Amino acid sequence: VRRLGQGDFAQRVNVRGNDEVAELGRSFNSMAQGLEQAEQLRRNMVSDAAHELRTPLSNISGYLEAIKDGVVQPDPGTIQSLHEEAVLMGKLVNDLQELTLADAGELTLVRQPEDIADTIRKAVSAMQPKIDLGGLSVHLDVPAGRLSCDIDSQRIGQVLRNLLANAVTHTPNGGSITVSARESGNQVEVIVSDTGDGIPPEDLPHVFERFYRVDRSRTRDTGGSGLGLTIVKRLVEAHGGTIQARSEP
């Protein structure tokens, strides 16, 4: 216990028998495991934040030094580049904060009966400019009537926009995206599919892991931070739902 109190969370005790001392030992080991996991989570988040913020911070610093030295002029193009880096940093910070809350089980959901078909239409409408810009078509396959579901519509809208953004990024010009919804027992199943290049079998089990990119050559501008699908998974699970990916090249 003293070692644990000093921060050595790897401590465990040998448990024998079924008496009160054994029960105490099992409780101690359970507590120690929880503390060790929490400490590992804290370290991961600090490491993730440092790793992901380093690139935009370096870019901003480089631009400002160049302006200070007179090498680069603070023209509209330069200011736009600085603004894009600042926006990217802001999104990374928001994503990391959201992921921290999700990992800690502290996501706030305002759940009530909603028409998820309407939530889907709104998400597609919000993404329509990017869909059009990518030269893509989008098809909706949702019931004409109300498809009621107990959800936080803003959070599920966030899930759908993330999945749609992912589809837009990975679907070539002229391709299509389909969003469908249907009742499945006492649940609602929503499917976002696209005609993109697909995901290799060895990468498929890892797509919901934080900072995992199937295409390692993609920059954060074109490939995102690698947090989008992780956040999607956490939000769906916070609703008591499940999510899976099916694909082939």
Secondary structure as UniProt FT lines:
FT   HELIX           2..5
FT   TURN            6..7
FT   TURN            9..10
FT   HELIX           20..68
FT   TURN            69..70
FT   HELIX           76..103
FT   TURN            104..105
FT   STRAND          112..115
FT   HELIX           116..133
FT   TURN            134..135
FT   STRAND          137..141
FT   STRAND          148..151
FT   HELIX           153..170
FT   TURN            173..174
FT   STRAND          176..184
FT   TURN            185..186
FT   STRAND          187..194
FT   TURN            201..203
FT   HELIX           204..206
FT   TURN            207..208
FT   TURN            210..211
FT   TURN            216..217
FT   HELIX           220..223
FT   HELIX           228..238
FT   TURN            239..240
//
